[in-house]
Amino acid sequence: MEISQPRNAFRELFFKHASEDGKLEAKELKEFISELSRTELNEPLKFSTETCRSLVTMMDRNRSGGMNYGEALKMWREIKEYIAVFQQFDVDKVGEIKIPQFDKLLRSLASTLGFPVNRRIEMAIVRRYADRDDKIRLQDFIIIICKLTLMHQIFKEQQAKSGASDSTSFSMNEVKTAVVVSYQRACRA
């Protein structure tokens, strides 16, 4: 995927869409991605507000409720990588992948994401995101990656707090806090 515009186009578009505090929330991010993708990819990505909420939640490392310039730049790089991987498995080139391809895609992403996705989780994802024809769209794939990544981050943070090497435990309040904070971060926009 080649970039057709110089990097300063990214900066100009970011600050065009960012609020006064220099951050993008979900609705602003939606417009930003649409315009940026039209500029860099020659076709607009029409992500839903929900997809953009998930992106903000995943990328908002400082938990400010919005995405700053550095977070947006990292997000855009990752989106382009995820699109490239998705397109490898989109055999019909229609913006959807069938469940067998999705299985292969998740396995190929395990090293990139830093964690494998077991069959039980994969089946839960398929039940939630596949359409009646057992296909997953690019937009849903981006949401899936965001949610998996966020949950892995929450686990790793808890693991670091507990000092455990390969597992950790959560109290009921820690689980509620992680879910509520993640949900609030996702729905703030």
Buried (B, 14 or more C-beta within 10 A) or exposed (E): EEEEEEEEBBEBBBEEBBEEEEBBBBBBBBBBBBBBBEBBBEEEBEBBBBBBBBBBBBBBEEEBBBBBBEBBBBBBEBBBBBBEBBBEBBEEEEBBBBBEBBBEBBEEBEEEEEBEBEEEEBEEBBEEBBEEEEBBBBBBBBBBBBBBBBBBBBBEEBBEEEEEEEEBEBEEEBEEEBEEEBEEBBEBB
